[in-house]
Amino acid sequence: MRLYKVFGLPCSGKTTLSDMVQQELTKKRLHVARLDGDDVRKGICGDLDFSDEGRKENLRRIAEICKLFNRN
């Protein structure tokens, strides 16, 4: 499994682009798991703020989720 991280300004089309890539890969019968930053913030990291410490913890949690994806 390959993991990719896309950076960009808010509302710059990152999610739209990842949706299109996911659809194309799925058409080719490839397994795709998409981890959207907004979804992570709302669900798993909803208790965190945007302070330096909150951002660090957000990234730590995302890294742990990526490890689980990669392992499975």
ABEGO torsion letter per residue (X at the ends): XBBBBBBEBBGAGAAAAAAAAAAAAAAAGBBBBBBBAAAAAAAAAAABBABAAAAAAAAAAAAAAAAAAAAX
